Amino acid sequence: MNGLLCTYVCEFCNLNEVETEAHFMFICPFYERLQMQYLPYLNEKTECDKWNAIFGNHGLIKKTAIYITETLKKRANCVYV
């Protein structure tokens, strides 16, 4: 390992942000409909509180898994320009 950190700007939105886990889960407008459908309980929480909520509740873990599955389907169907 050479100590370099690879980062990638999100290709699915125009926020020009690195596609971190938090960006993918909570921020990216490309997934806004799915975020509202599966993760609406996280809207008013801090990032740390969001992760704690997800991993602290079995029901939320299941909804999060469905969210991730649906976002990956959406990404797979996206046509690059």
Summary of the structure (lengths in Angstrom):
residues: 81
radius of gyration: 13.8
end to end distance: 33.2
largest distance: 40.6
contacts: 174
relative contact order: 0.13
helix: 59%
strand: 2%
